[in-house]
Amino acid sequence: MYKHILVATDGSDAAERAMRDGFELAKVLGAKISVLTITKPWYAVAPGELMVAFPEDEYLAGVQQLAKTNLETADKIAAEIGVTTETIHLVHDHIYEGIIEVAQKNSCDLIVMGSHGRSGLARIFLGSETQKVLAHTRIPVLVHR
């Protein structure tokens, strides 16, 4: 059935629930597991003569720490469940594209993601990375709510 599962995490509760179930599924199937967390690159905004920017070094340190925390959590959960994982931190402009690219590059045959279950205006303004992955990949996606 599935031989290599990609579990995407953003550190949220929804992602952690998906991760736990993805790990349990991989354990039952004997599948390899890759855990991916993605951060966006640093940007400066310069409308007209005004430049607004969060200091690049502070931003990079913050996202590196967040990625490290997300992947350490994955390792801890994997140890609890009794599976091993490969962890990946990717910097990418578009999270959904990064998820699909990593899944394809690593020959993953299932993507596991959590869904925040947003609706209404929150869904319109915040978007849904899960929806974008579903719309743009041919790889099966297991969405956990």
C-alpha positions in Angstrom: 0.0 0.0 0.0 1.9 3.1 1.1 5.6 2.9 1.4 6.7 6.4 2.1 4.5 8.9 4.0 5.2 12.6 4.1 3.8 14.3 7.2 3.6 18.1 7.0 3.6 20.1 10.2 3.3 23.7 11.2 3.4 23.0 14.9 -0.3 23.5 15.4 -2.6 21.2 17.4 -4.2 20.1 14.2 -0.9 19.2 12.7 0.1 17.3 15.8 -3.1 15.2 15.7 -2.5 14.4 12.0 1.1 13.6 12.8 0.2 11.1 15.5 -2.3 9.3 13.2 0.2 9.4 10.3 2.8 7.8 12.4 0.4 5.1 13.6 -0.6 4.4 10.0 3.1 4.2 9.0 3.8 1.8 11.8 1.0 -0.5 10.8 2.1 -0.4 7.2 5.8 -0.5 7.8 6.2 2.7 5.8 9.0 5.1 5.8 8.1 8.5 7.3 9.4 12.0 6.4 8.3 14.9 8.5 8.4 18.4 6.8 8.1 21.8 8.3 8.3 24.9 6.0 9.1 28.5 6.8 8.8 31.4 4.4 11.9 33.4 3.5 12.6 36.9 5.0 11.1 39.8 3.2 11.5 43.6 3.4 8.5 45.7 2.4 9.4 49.0 0.8 6.3 51.0 -0.3 7.6 54.3 -1.8 10.3 55.8 0.3 9.3 54.0 3.5 10.9 50.7 4.2 9.5 48.5 6.9 11.4 45.4 7.8 11.7 43.0 10.7 15.4 42.6 11.2 16.5 39.7 9.0 18.8 38.1 11.6 16.0 38.1 14.2 13.5 36.7 11.7 15.9 33.9 10.6 16.7 33.0 14.2 13.0 32.9 15.1 12.0 30.7 12.1 15.0 28.3 12.7 13.9 27.9 16.3 10.3 27.3 15.4 11.3 24.7 12.8 13.6 23.1 15.3 10.8 22.9 17.9 8.4 21.5 15.3 10.8 18.8 14.3 11.8 18.0 17.9 8.1 17.5 18.7 7.9 15.1 15.7 10.9 13.1 17.0 9.3 12.9 20.4 6.0 11.7 19.1 7.7 9.2 16.8 9.7 7.8 19.8 6.4 7.5 21.8 4.8 5.6 18.9 7.9 3.5 18.1 8.7 4.7 14.6 11.7 6.6 13.1 11.5 9.6 11.0 13.5 11.7 8.6 13.0 15.4 9.4 13.1 18.2 6.8 13.1 21.9 7.2 12.5 23.8 4.0 12.4 27.5 3.3 9.9 28.2 0.5 7.8 31.1 -0.7 4.7 28.9 -1.1 4.0 26.3 1.6 1.8 24.1 -0.5 4.3 24.1 -3.4 7.0 23.1 -0.9 5.0 20.2 0.4 4.3 18.9 -3.1 7.9 19.4 -4.2 9.3 17.5 -1.2 6.8 14.7 -1.6 7.7 14.3 -5.3 11.4 14.5 -4.7 11.3 11.9 -2.0 8.9 9.6 -3.9 6.3 9.8 -1.2 3.1 8.0 -2.0 0.9 9.7 0.7 0.8 13.2 2.2 -0.6 13.5 5.7 -1.8 17.0 6.8 -3.9 18.5 9.5 -6.8 20.9 8.7 -7.6 23.8 11.0 -11.2 23.7 9.9 -11.5 27.4 9.2 -14.6 28.6 7.4 -16.1 31.8 6.2 -13.9 34.9 6.1 -11.1 33.3 8.0 -10.8 30.7 5.2 -10.9 33.4 2.5 -8.3 35.6 4.1 -6.0 33.1 5.6 -6.3 30.5 2.9 -5.8 26.8 3.3 -2.5 25.2 2.6 -4.3 21.8 2.8 -6.8 22.9 0.1 -4.0 24.1 -2.1 -2.1 20.8 -1.7 -5.3 18.9 -2.6 -5.9 21.0 -5.6 -2.4 20.8 -7.0 -1.1 17.3 -6.4 -1.8 13.9 -7.8 -0.3 12.2 -4.7 -3.0 11.0 -2.3 -3.6 13.3 0.7 -4.9 12.2 4.1 -6.5 15.2 5.8 -7.0 15.0 9.6 -9.5 17.3 11.3 
